[in-house]
Amino acid sequence: MRAHNPSPLTLDGTNTYVAGGWVVDPGPSDASHLAAVWDAAGGGIEGIVLTHGHADHASGAGPLAERAGGAPVLRPGGGEQAGPFSALATPGHSADSVCLLHGRVCFTGDTVLGQGSVFISPDGGSLSAYLDSLRTLRKLDLEVLCPGHGPYVWAPRAKLDEYVAHRLERERLLLDALEAGAHSEDELLDRAWADVPDQLRPAAALTLGAHLEKLREEGRLPGDLGLPPRP
């Protein structure tokens, strides 16, 4: 079920899934969406599990759990079991992000989208961790990725390769911009994120911060850049 919360960051809305009697990411606290989830579950929900705590995925959990008679709401850590799902820690988009494995089906939350790329949240996000998470997923024999936004991904490894290559290409463009003397946020965005539409520029700025932090960690950031560290 897709929630009615389209935006530049949520694409056409947040995807909610029902599998094995459990609800994955109930989405926003929207009455019509939660009613659709309840109907899809056949009026019986054993539990609710979250891929991470961002409101567009999680704020409907409380109201839905109440409707289901106090069904448990779980935010599992890596290596934990939540109903029929095994949680795999995939930090990067956020510190608490996990992917949920159900056989060869992987519910990815915001770690992988059905289309477009993921922004790295300044609240605990990490580009270094994100690349490691993508490479961890790449090693799995998965049939399909069920993303938090956008369509199913039926070629998981190709998509994950695309995501890693995209991040490394952004890094190359950013390093080229820094070498050419670009220092301000606007200059760096104009050079390394020139293809991003205006409505996504704020998200690109967040991801730029994540790239700069990665370069700081690796000792590859010019000392005279003058930008503050990410919060």
LINVENTA-V24513 format. One record per residue. N is the residue number from 1. SS is DSSP state (@ for helix, = for strand, . for the rest). OMEGA is omega in radians with two decimals (999 if undefined). Layout:
n:N ss:SS omega:OMEGA
n:N ss:SS omega:OMEGA
This chain:
n:1 ss:. omega:-3.14
n:2 ss:= omega:3.13
n:3 ss:. omega:-3.14
n:4 ss:. omega:-3.14
n:5 ss:. omega:3.14
n:6 ss:. omega:3.10
n:7 ss:= omega:3.09
n:8 ss:. omega:-3.12
n:9 ss:. omega:-3.12
n:10 ss:. omega:-3.09
n:11 ss:= omega:-3.13
n:12 ss:. omega:3.07
n:13 ss:. omega:3.13
n:14 ss:. omega:3.09
n:15 ss:= omega:3.01
n:16 ss:. omega:-3.11
n:17 ss:= omega:2.99
n:18 ss:= omega:-3.12
n:19 ss:= omega:3.09
n:20 ss:. omega:-3.13
n:21 ss:. omega:-3.13
n:22 ss:= omega:3.10
n:23 ss:= omega:3.07
n:24 ss:= omega:3.09
n:25 ss:. omega:-3.11
n:26 ss:. omega:3.04
n:27 ss:. omega:-3.10
n:28 ss:. omega:3.11
n:29 ss:. omega:-3.11
n:30 ss:. omega:-2.98
n:31 ss:@ omega:-3.10
n:32 ss:@ omega:3.12
n:33 ss:@ omega:-3.12
n:34 ss:@ omega:3.05
n:35 ss:@ omega:3.11
n:36 ss:@ omega:3.10
n:37 ss:@ omega:3.13
n:38 ss:@ omega:3.13
n:39 ss:@ omega:-3.13
n:40 ss:@ omega:3.13
n:41 ss:. omega:3.12
n:42 ss:. omega:3.11
n:43 ss:. omega:3.11
n:44 ss:. omega:-3.13
n:45 ss:. omega:3.14
n:46 ss:. omega:-3.12
n:47 ss:= omega:-3.13
n:48 ss:= omega:-3.09
n:49 ss:= omega:-3.06
n:50 ss:. omega:3.05
n:51 ss:. omega:3.06
n:52 ss:. omega:-2.94
n:53 ss:. omega:-3.13
n:54 ss:. omega:-2.94
n:55 ss:@ omega:-3.10
n:56 ss:@ omega:3.07
n:57 ss:@ omega:-2.87
n:58 ss:@ omega:-2.97
n:59 ss:. omega:3.08
n:60 ss:. omega:-3.03
n:61 ss:@ omega:-3.11
n:62 ss:@ omega:3.12
n:63 ss:@ omega:3.14
n:64 ss:@ omega:3.11
n:65 ss:@ omega:3.11
n:66 ss:@ omega:3.12
n:67 ss:@ omega:-3.13
n:68 ss:. omega:3.07
n:69 ss:. omega:3.11
n:70 ss:. omega:3.09
n:71 ss:. omega:-3.13
n:72 ss:= omega:3.03
n:73 ss:= omega:-3.05
n:74 ss:= omega:2.96
n:75 ss:. omega:-3.00
n:76 ss:. omega:2.97
n:77 ss:. omega:3.13
n:78 ss:. omega:3.14
n:79 ss:. omega:3.14
n:80 ss:. omega:3.08
n:81 ss:= omega:3.07
n:82 ss:= omega:-3.04
n:83 ss:. omega:-3.11
n:84 ss:. omega:-3.02
n:85 ss:= omega:2.95
n:86 ss:= omega:-3.09
n:87 ss:= omega:3.09
n:88 ss:= omega:3.14
n:89 ss:= omega:3.11
n:90 ss:. omega:-3.14
n:91 ss:. omega:3.13
n:92 ss:. omega:3.02
n:93 ss:. omega:3.00
n:94 ss:. omega:-3.10
n:95 ss:. omega:-3.04
n:96 ss:. omega:-3.07
n:97 ss:. omega:2.98
n:98 ss:= omega:2.90
n:99 ss:= omega:-3.07
n:100 ss:= omega:-3.08
n:101 ss:= omega:3.09
n:102 ss:= omega:-2.96
n:103 ss:. omega:3.13
n:104 ss:. omega:3.07
n:105 ss:= omega:-3.08
n:106 ss:= omega:3.06
n:107 ss:= omega:-2.89
n:108 ss:= omega:-3.07
n:109 ss:= omega:3.11
n:110 ss:. omega:3.11
n:111 ss:. omega:3.04
n:112 ss:. omega:3.08
n:113 ss:. omega:3.11
n:114 ss:. omega:3.07
n:115 ss:. omega:-3.11
n:116 ss:. omega:-3.09
n:117 ss:. omega:-3.06
n:118 ss:. omega:3.01
n:119 ss:. omega:-3.12
n:120 ss:. omega:-3.05
n:121 ss:. omega:3.05
n:122 ss:. omega:-3.14
n:123 ss:. omega:3.08
n:124 ss:. omega:3.11
n:125 ss:. omega:-3.13
n:126 ss:. omega:3.12
n:127 ss:@ omega:3.10
n:128 ss:@ omega:3.12
n:129 ss:@ omega:-3.12
n:130 ss:@ omega:3.11
n:131 ss:@ omega:3.08
n:132 ss:@ omega:3.14
n:133 ss:@ omega:3.11
n:134 ss:@ omega:-3.13
n:135 ss:@ omega:3.05
n:136 ss:@ omega:3.10
n:137 ss:@ omega:-3.10
n:138 ss:@ omega:-3.11
n:139 ss:. omega:-3.07
n:140 ss:. omega:3.08
n:141 ss:. omega:-3.05
n:142 ss:. omega:3.09
n:143 ss:. omega:-3.05
n:144 ss:= omega:2.98
n:145 ss:= omega:3.10
n:146 ss:= omega:-2.98
n:147 ss:= omega:3.08
n:148 ss:. omega:3.11
n:149 ss:. omega:3.10
n:150 ss:. omega:-3.04
n:151 ss:. omega:3.04
n:152 ss:. omega:3.08
n:153 ss:= omega:-3.05
n:154 ss:. omega:3.05
n:155 ss:. omega:-2.99
n:156 ss:@ omega:-3.06
n:157 ss:@ omega:3.10
n:158 ss:@ omega:3.13
n:159 ss:@ omega:-3.13
n:160 ss:@ omega:3.05
n:161 ss:@ omega:3.11
n:162 ss:@ omega:-3.12
n:163 ss:@ omega:3.13
n:164 ss:@ omega:-3.13
n:165 ss:@ omega:3.13
n:166 ss:@ omega:3.14
n:167 ss:@ omega:-3.13
n:168 ss:@ omega:3.07
n:169 ss:@ omega:3.06
n:170 ss:@ omega:3.14
n:171 ss:@ omega:3.11
n:172 ss:@ omega:3.13
n:173 ss:@ omega:3.13
n:174 ss:@ omega:3.12
n:175 ss:@ omega:3.09
n:176 ss:@ omega:3.14
n:177 ss:@ omega:3.12
n:178 ss:@ omega:-3.14
n:179 ss:@ omega:3.13
n:180 ss:. omega:3.06
n:181 ss:. omega:3.07
n:182 ss:. omega:-3.09
n:183 ss:. omega:-3.07
n:184 ss:. omega:3.11
n:185 ss:@ omega:-3.12
n:186 ss:@ omega:3.12
n:187 ss:@ omega:-3.11
n:188 ss:@ omega:3.09
n:189 ss:@ omega:-3.12
n:190 ss:@ omega:-3.09
n:191 ss:@ omega:-3.01
n:192 ss:@ omega:3.12
n:193 ss:. omega:-3.05
n:194 ss:. omega:-3.09
n:195 ss:. omega:-3.05
n:196 ss:. omega:3.11
n:197 ss:. omega:-3.04
n:198 ss:@ omega:-3.07
n:199 ss:@ omega:3.11
n:200 ss:@ omega:-3.11
n:201 ss:@ omega:3.07
n:202 ss:@ omega:3.09
n:203 ss:@ omega:3.08
n:204 ss:@ omega:3.11
n:205 ss:@ omega:3.08
n:206 ss:@ omega:-3.12
n:207 ss:@ omega:3.02
n:208 ss:@ omega:3.10
n:209 ss:@ omega:3.12
n:210 ss:@ omega:3.10
n:211 ss:@ omega:3.12
n:212 ss:@ omega:3.11
n:213 ss:@ omega:3.10
n:214 ss:@ omega:3.12
n:215 ss:@ omega:3.06
n:216 ss:@ omega:-3.12
n:217 ss:@ omega:-3.07
n:218 ss:. omega:3.13
n:219 ss:. omega:-3.09
n:220 ss:. omega:-3.12
n:221 ss:. omega:3.13
n:222 ss:. omega:-3.07
n:223 ss:. omega:-3.11
n:224 ss:. omega:-3.06
n:225 ss:. omega:3.05
n:226 ss:. omega:3.08
n:227 ss:. omega:3.12
n:228 ss:. omega:3.05
n:229 ss:. omega:3.09
n:230 ss:. omega:3.10
n:231 ss:. omega:999
